[in-house]
Amino acid sequence: MTLPLRFPATELPPPTERPARALALWLGLGVIAVVLAAIPSTLFDLDRFGAPKELALHLTALGAVILMLRRAPARISVTVAEVPLYAFGLWTALSALLATNRWLSMRALAVTLAGLVLFRAARRVSATGAGNWLLPALVLALVLGALTGLAQAYGFEPELLAESRAPGGTLGNRNFLAHLMAIGAPIAGLLVLEARGPRRAALFAGGLGLMLGALVLTRSRAAYLGVTAGAIVMGLAWLAARLAGRRFIPMGRPRLMVAAVLLVTTGALLLPNRLTWRSASPYRDTMRDLANYQEGSGRGRIIQYRNSLKLLGHDPIFGAGPGNWPVAYPRVTTPGDPSFAGADPMPTNPWPSSDWIAMLTERGAAGTLLLLLSFAAMALVAFRRLTSDDAAEARRALALLGVLAATVVTGAFDAVLLLAPPTAVVWVALGLLLPATGSVGELPRRTGRWMVPLLGLGLSAAALRSTGQIRAIQLAGPGWPVERLERAVRYDPGSYRLHLMIAQRTPCHRAVPHAAAAAALYPELPAPKRRLRACGLAGR
């Protein structure tokens, strides 16, 4: 059995060793910062994690642009997987310009573009062999994230962590932590396979065990499904390569991984922890309800997905705009929809419970198809390279398939690529692991002359926006007195929550501008309109 149709090697110009290592070091430190960044706040339970992580993401991408400029090629080559990927980025930018709430759309666009920059930077690192410096840093970031979740589960509760969503650690939410561990598991497994010597292999296997131990404690069904999908895809790919006569996995390493994972996860389940669950047998119940869509959160997802797809009829080409799902969703909600708490001032989550529903409704079917085409091209390239004569290339192709499977499946049931930490980990990992292929086209140098400064300007603006959000969170404090909110909103004028809180707590002469601003940000929500009517401005 053979796996034909190999793509030729790429002609990407490798940077010299020192710049490549500097870029690898910068990316590694950046991913660690994205995973760990958070600030304390009693008022903003999501943004106190999201804004610092986005700031770290944007600064990492901006630094990568600067470092790559030190040895920019005369022409920018693009591969078969990159053509639809960069087209997806362009489509997202066009959609963002047409969105109702541009504060949200530009924020989401910046996360996407930062991810694409990190992908390109990781490709440059991989082309030189400096990926051997970056892969361990990537896994270190994941293990550090897992350790913060485990520490929280076993009683370490600093103000920085979110007690209500334990064990989320510095990710702020147990589901977010679990998704990251599911996606990162193939990367940690790759390091076990490539480790030089039994001690290093045992060290990396221990890291993998910690990651999956934290994942198990979260009870995240999306992550359970994602890590299972990654393992199945990798197992089938390995079997296909084995039938083709290729043996690229060192003897004993898979057994070491299984032993470490079983040891750590069993210990995590048996040791007494401080997690509070409603059920007396929470982990058994989670496994039993893994695919339950008739009740509970599974039923809620089905209702949300069905209603969300109606938005395609409103904006079939470009969608509602990146980040604008919560702006548009009130148009299509139905009675009994658990995703819409109509009595609340902010009745929806900031994103739907699925990357792919978000992509379809916010960026249209064409934008979603472009991203899926890129993933499919990456998977095809990786599958072809499973029979490579280079065992290291085959192992990385195998890990790439696992990362893709975990990302796609986890993202089918929750927000993944919409958030900064998975964006950083996924795109750096894909850039590192994607086998080199020949270019299918080139961008002329004059394109880079305007594209690179534009990217730098956009990332700088995004970093300033995130800095403003962080400052607003700090100034707002606990939310009282209202003067603190008025000072805070100057740093984050796109905050619906701040505008509405000010409007509800001040007399009309001060409330009206903020109520009008909130109504402009979320035109479908009733709370700002009620405040305007109370001030005698029913027509606003």
C-alpha positions in Angstrom: 0.0 0.0 0.0 1.4 3.4 -0.9 0.2 7.0 -0.4 1.0 8.8 -3.7 1.0 12.4 -4.8 3.6 14.1 -2.8 4.0 17.8 -3.0 7.6 19.1 -3.7 9.6 20.8 -1.1 9.0 24.4 -0.5 11.3 27.2 -1.7 10.7 29.4 1.4 13.9 31.3 2.0 15.1 30.2 5.5 16.4 33.0 7.7 19.8 32.6 9.3 20.1 30.6 12.4 20.3 33.4 14.9 17.2 35.4 13.6 15.3 32.1 13.4 16.1 31.3 17.0 15.1 34.8 18.1 11.8 34.5 16.3 11.2 31.1 17.9 12.0 32.4 21.3 9.7 35.4 20.8 6.8 33.2 19.7 7.4 30.8 22.6 7.4 33.5 25.2 4.4 35.1 23.5 2.3 31.9 23.7 3.3 31.5 27.4 2.1 35.1 28.0 -1.2 34.5 26.2 -1.9 31.4 28.3 -1.0 33.0 31.7 -2.1 36.7 31.3 -5.0 37.8 33.5 -5.9 40.7 35.8 -8.2 40.7 38.9 -11.7 42.2 38.7 -15.0 41.6 40.5 -17.0 43.3 37.7 -15.6 41.8 34.4 -15.4 38.1 34.9 -14.7 37.3 31.2 -12.9 40.4 29.9 -10.4 40.3 32.8 -9.0 37.2 31.2 -9.8 38.0 27.5 -8.4 41.5 27.3 -4.9 40.8 28.7 -4.6 37.6 26.6 -5.6 39.5 23.5 -3.0 42.2 24.3 -0.3 39.5 24.6 -1.5 37.9 21.4 -1.3 41.2 19.5 2.1 42.2 20.8 3.4 38.7 20.0 2.1 39.0 16.4 3.5 42.6 16.1 6.9 41.5 17.3 6.8 38.6 14.9 6.2 41.0 12.0 9.1 43.1 13.0 11.4 40.1 13.4 10.4 38.7 10.0 11.1 42.0 8.3 14.8 41.6 9.2 15.1 39.1 6.4 12.1 39.6 4.2 12.2 37.7 0.8 12.0 39.6 -2.5 8.7 37.8 -3.1 6.3 36.2 -0.8 5.6 32.5 -1.8 2.2 31.0 -0.9 1.4 27.3 -0.7 -1.7 25.3 -1.5 -2.9 25.5 2.1 -2.1 29.2 2.5 -4.1 30.5 -0.5 -7.5 29.8 1.0 -6.2 30.7 4.5 -5.1 34.2 3.5 -8.3 34.6 1.4 -10.2 33.8 4.6 -8.3 36.6 6.4 -9.2 39.0 3.6 -12.8 37.9 3.7 -13.0 38.4 7.4 -11.6 42.0 7.0 -14.3 42.8 4.5 -17.0 41.3 6.7 -15.7 43.4 9.7 -16.1 46.6 7.7 -19.7 45.9 7.1 -20.7 44.9 10.6 -23.2 46.7 12.8 -20.9 46.8 15.8 -17.5 47.6 14.6 -15.9 47.6 18.0 -16.7 43.9 18.2 -15.9 43.2 14.6 -12.5 44.9 14.7 -11.7 43.1 18.0 -12.5 39.7 16.4 -10.7 40.6 13.2 -7.5 41.4 15.1 -7.6 38.0 16.8 -7.9 36.3 13.4 -5.2 38.3 11.7 -2.8 37.9 14.7 -3.3 34.1 14.4 -2.5 34.2 10.6 0.7 36.3 11.4 1.7 33.7 14.0 1.1 30.9 11.4 3.4 32.6 8.9 6.0 33.3 11.5 6.0 29.6 12.6 6.4 28.6 9.0 9.5 30.7 8.8 10.8 29.1 12.1 10.0 25.6 10.8 11.9 26.2 7.5 15.2 26.5 9.4 14.8 23.7 11.9 14.4 26.2 14.7 11.1 24.5 15.5 13.0 22.3 17.9 13.3 25.4 20.0 9.6 26.5 19.7 7.8 23.1 20.2 9.0 22.7 23.8 8.0 26.3 24.6 4.6 25.6 23.2 4.1 22.5 25.4 5.5 24.4 28.4 2.8 27.0 27.9 0.2 24.2 27.9 1.6 22.5 31.0 1.7 25.8 32.9 -1.9 26.4 32.0 -2.8 22.8 33.2 -0.9 23.4 36.4 -2.9 26.5 37.2 -6.1 24.5 36.7 -4.9 21.6 38.8 -3.8 24.0 41.5 -7.2 25.6 41.6 -8.9 22.2 41.7 -6.9 21.2 44.8 -7.5 24.4 46.8 -5.2 27.1 45.5 -7.6 30.1 45.1 -5.8 33.4 44.4 -7.8 36.4 43.5 -6.6 36.1 39.9 -8.5 32.9 39.2 -12.2 32.5 38.5 -13.8 30.6 41.3 -17.2 30.3 39.6 -15.7 28.4 36.6 -13.2 26.2 38.3 -10.9 24.6 37.4 -10.2 27.1 34.6 -6.9 28.3 36.0 -5.6 31.4 34.2 -7.8 30.5 31.2 -10.8 31.8 33.3 -13.2 28.9 32.4 -12.9 25.2 32.8 -14.1 24.6 29.2 -11.5 27.0 27.8 -8.7 25.2 29.7 -10.0 21.8 28.6 -10.2 22.8 24.9 -6.6 24.0 25.0 -5.4 20.7 26.6 -7.3 18.7 24.0 -5.8 20.6 21.1 -2.3 20.5 22.7 -2.2 16.8 23.5 -0.9 15.8 20.0 1.9 18.3 20.4 3.0 17.0 23.8 2.7 13.5 22.4 5.0 14.5 19.5 7.7 15.6 22.0 7.5 12.3 23.7 8.1 10.5 20.4 11.0 12.8 19.4 12.7 13.0 22.9 16.4 12.1 23.0 16.8 9.6 25.8 14.4 8.1 28.3 14.6 10.9 30.8 13.4 13.5 28.4 10.7 11.2 27.1 9.5 10.6 30.7 9.5 14.4 31.3 7.4 15.1 28.3 5.1 12.2 29.1 4.6 13.6 32.5 3.6 16.9 30.9 1.1 15.2 28.7 -0.3 13.4 31.8 -0.7 16.7 33.6 -2.5 18.2 30.6 -4.9 15.3 30.3 -5.4 15.1 34.1 -6.5 18.7 34.1 -8.8 18.0 31.1 -10.5 15.1 32.8 -11.2 17.2 35.9 -13.0 19.9 33.8 -15.8 17.6 32.7 -15.8 19.4 29.4 -17.7 17.2 26.9 -16.4 19.2 23.9 -12.8 18.6 25.0 -13.5 14.9 25.7 -14.8 14.5 22.2 -12.0 16.6 20.7 -9.1 14.7 22.4 -10.8 11.4 21.4 -11.2 12.6 17.8 -7.5 13.6 17.7 -6.4 10.2 19.1 -8.6 8.2 16.6 -7.4 10.2 13.6 -3.8 9.8 14.7 -4.3 6.1 15.3 -5.9 5.6 11.9 -3.2 7.6 10.2 -0.4 5.6 11.9 -2.1 2.4 10.8 -2.3 3.6 7.2 1.4 4.4 7.3 2.2 1.1 8.9 0.4 -0.8 6.2 2.4 1.2 3.7 5.6 -0.2 5.3 6.6 2.9 7.3 7.7 2.7 10.9 8.4 6.1 12.4 7.3 5.7 16.0 10.1 4.6 18.5 9.3 1.4 20.3 8.1 1.8 23.9 7.2 5.5 23.6 3.4 5.0 23.1 3.3 2.7 26.1 5.2 5.4 28.1 2.5 8.0 27.1 -0.4 5.7 28.0 1.2 4.8 31.4 1.8 8.5 32.3 -1.7 9.5 31.2 -3.3 6.7 33.2 -1.2 7.4 36.3 -1.8 11.1 36.4 -5.5 11.0 35.4 -6.3 8.3 37.9 -4.5 10.2 40.6 -6.4 13.4 39.7 -9.7 11.6 40.0 -8.9 9.8 43.2 -7.3 12.6 45.1 -9.8 14.7 47.1 -10.4 18.1 45.4 -12.4 21.2 46.1 -14.5 21.2 43.0 -18.2 21.5 43.6 -20.5 19.6 41.3 -24.3 19.1 41.6 -24.0 15.3 40.9 -22.7 12.7 43.3 -21.0 11.0 40.4 -20.1 13.9 38.1 -17.5 12.2 35.8 -19.6 9.1 35.2 -22.6 11.4 34.4 -20.4 13.4 31.9 -19.4 10.2 30.1 -22.9 8.9 30.0 -24.3 12.2 28.6 -21.4 12.8 26.2 -23.7 12.8 23.1 -26.9 13.7 24.9 -28.7 16.4 22.8 -32.3 15.8 24.2 -31.8 17.6 27.4 -29.6 20.0 29.3 -26.8 21.9 27.5 -26.9 19.5 24.6 -30.6 20.4 23.9 -29.7 24.1 24.4 -27.0 23.9 21.7 -29.4 22.3 19.2 -31.8 25.2 19.7 -29.1 27.8 19.5 -27.6 26.2 16.3 -31.0 26.0 14.6 -31.9 29.6 15.5 -28.4 30.9 14.6 -28.5 29.4 11.1 -31.5 31.6 10.4 -29.1 34.5 10.4 -27.7 33.3 7.1 -30.9 34.5 5.5 -30.3 38.0 6.8 -26.6 38.3 5.7 -25.8 35.3 3.4 -22.6 36.7 1.8 -20.5 38.3 4.5 -22.5 37.3 7.6 -23.3 39.6 10.5 -19.6 40.5 10.9 -16.9 39.0 13.1 -17.9 39.1 16.8 -21.4 40.3 15.9 -23.3 37.1 16.6 -24.7 38.5 20.0 -25.7 41.7 18.2 -27.8 39.8 15.6 -29.0 36.8 17.6 -32.0 38.5 19.2 -33.6 38.7 15.8 -33.9 34.9 15.6 -34.3 33.7 19.1 -37.4 31.7 19.9 -39.5 31.2 23.1 -37.7 28.8 25.5 -34.3 29.4 24.0 -31.8 28.8 26.9 -29.2 30.9 25.0 -31.3 34.1 25.4 -32.1 35.4 28.8 -34.5 38.1 27.7 -34.8 39.7 31.2 -31.1 40.3 31.5 -29.6 43.6 30.2 -27.1 41.4 28.2 -29.2 38.3 27.4 -26.6 36.3 25.3 -23.1 35.1 25.6 -20.4 37.0 23.6 -20.2 34.0 21.2 -22.2 31.0 20.2 -21.4 27.5 21.5 -19.6 26.5 18.3 -16.8 28.0 16.2 -18.4 26.8 13.0 -21.8 28.3 13.8 -19.9 31.6 14.6 -18.0 31.4 11.3 -21.2 30.7 9.3 -23.3 33.4 10.9 -20.6 36.1 11.3 -18.4 35.6 8.1 -20.8 33.8 5.8 -20.7 30.5 4.0 -17.9 31.6 1.7 -15.6 32.7 4.5 -16.2 29.4 6.4 -15.6 27.4 3.3 -12.2 29.1 2.8 -11.1 28.2 6.3 -12.2 24.6 5.9 -10.5 24.3 2.5 -7.3 25.4 4.2 -7.6 22.9 6.9 -8.4 20.2 4.3 -5.3 21.1 2.3 -3.2 20.9 5.4 -4.7 17.5 6.3 -4.0 16.2 2.7 -0.4 17.4 2.8 0.1 15.8 6.2 -1.5 12.5 5.1 0.8 12.3 2.0 3.8 12.8 4.2 3.1 9.9 6.5 5.1 7.8 4.2 8.1 10.2 4.1 11.6 8.7 4.3 12.2 11.3 6.9 10.8 9.8 10.2 10.7 13.2 11.9 8.6 14.7 9.1 6.2 11.8 9.3 5.8 12.2 13.0 5.1 15.9 12.7 2.5 15.2 9.9 0.9 12.7 12.3 0.7 15.3 15.1 -0.7 17.9 12.6 -3.6 15.6 11.8 -4.3 15.2 15.5 -4.2 19.0 16.1 -6.6 19.6 13.2 -9.0 16.9 14.3 -9.1 18.1 17.9 -9.5 21.8 16.8 -12.3 21.0 14.3 -14.3 18.7 16.7 -13.8 20.8 19.8 -14.8 23.9 17.9 -17.9 22.2 16.7 -19.3 22.3 20.3 -17.8 25.5 21.8 -15.9 28.7 21.1 -12.2 27.9 20.3 -10.6 29.9 17.5 -12.7 32.9 18.6 -10.4 33.2 21.6 -6.8 34.3 22.0 -5.2 31.3 23.7 -6.4 28.6 21.2 -5.7 31.0 18.4 -2.0 31.3 19.5 -1.5 27.6 20.1 -3.3 26.3 17.1 -1.8 28.6 14.5 1.7 28.3 15.9 1.4 24.6 16.0 0.0 24.3 12.4 2.7 26.6 11.1 5.4 24.4 12.8 4.0 21.0 11.9 2.8 21.6 8.3 5.2 19.8 6.0 7.1 22.0 3.5 5.4 22.1 0.1 6.1 23.9 -3.2 4.6 27.3 -3.7 1.6 27.7 -6.0 2.0 31.4 -6.4 3.9 34.5 -5.3 3.0 37.9 -4.1 5.2 40.7 -5.6 7.3 42.8 -3.3 5.2 45.8 -3.8 2.3 43.9 -2.2 4.4 43.4 0.9 5.3 47.1 0.9 1.7 48.1 1.8 0.5 44.8 3.4 3.2 44.6 6.1 2.8 48.3 7.3 -0.9 47.8 7.3 -0.6 44.7 9.4 1.7 46.4 11.8 -0.7 49.4 12.1 -3.6 47.1 12.6 -1.9 45.1 15.3 -0.7 48.2 17.0 -4.2 49.6 17.0 -5.5 46.3 18.4 -2.9 46.3 21.1 -3.9 49.9 22.1 -7.6 48.8 22.1 -6.8 45.9 24.5 -4.7 48.2 26.7 -7.7 50.6 26.9 -9.9 47.7 27.9 -7.5 46.7 30.6 -7.3 50.2 31.9 -11.1 50.5 31.9 -11.5 47.2 33.9 -9.0 48.6 36.5 -10.7 51.9 36.7 -14.2 50.4 37.0 -13.2 48.5 40.1 -16.3 47.0 41.8 -18.7 49.3 39.8 -19.3 51.9 42.4 -19.4 54.8 42.6 -20.7 55.5 39.1 -18.0 58.1 38.5 -15.5 55.3 38.3 -17.6 53.8 35.4 -17.6 57.2 33.7 -13.9 57.4 33.9 -13.5 53.8 32.7 -15.7 54.2 29.6 -13.4 56.8 28.2 -10.8 54.1 27.8 -13.3 51.6 26.4 -16.0 53.5 24.5 -17.1 50.3 22.8 -18.2 48.7 26.1 -22.0 48.1 26.0 -21.9 47.0 29.6 -20.2 50.2 30.9 -22.5 52.5 28.9 -25.6 50.7 30.1 -24.5 50.6 33.7 -23.9 54.3 33.6 -27.3 55.0 31.9 -29.1 53.0 34.5 -27.4 54.6 37.5 -27.4 58.3 36.5 -30.1 61.0 36.0 -31.4 61.5 32.4 -29.1 64.4 31.5 -26.1 62.1 32.1 -27.8 58.9 31.1 -29.0 59.7 27.6 -25.7 59.8 25.8 -24.7 56.4 27.3 -28.1 54.8 26.7 -27.9 56.0 23.0 -24.3 54.6 22.7 -25.5 51.3 24.1 -28.4 51.2 21.7 -26.1 51.9 18.8 -23.8 49.0 19.8 -26.6 46.5 20.3 -29.7 47.8 18.3 -31.8 44.7 19.0 -31.6 44.7 22.8 -34.4 46.3 24.8 -32.6 47.6 27.9 -31.0 50.8 26.3 -34.3 51.6 24.6 -36.2 51.3 27.9 -33.8 53.8 29.5 -34.2 56.2 26.6 -38.0 55.9 26.8 -37.8 56.6 30.6 -36.0 59.8 29.7 -38.7 60.8 27.2 -36.9 59.8 24.1 -39.1 57.0 22.7 -38.1 57.7 19.2 -34.3 57.3 19.7 
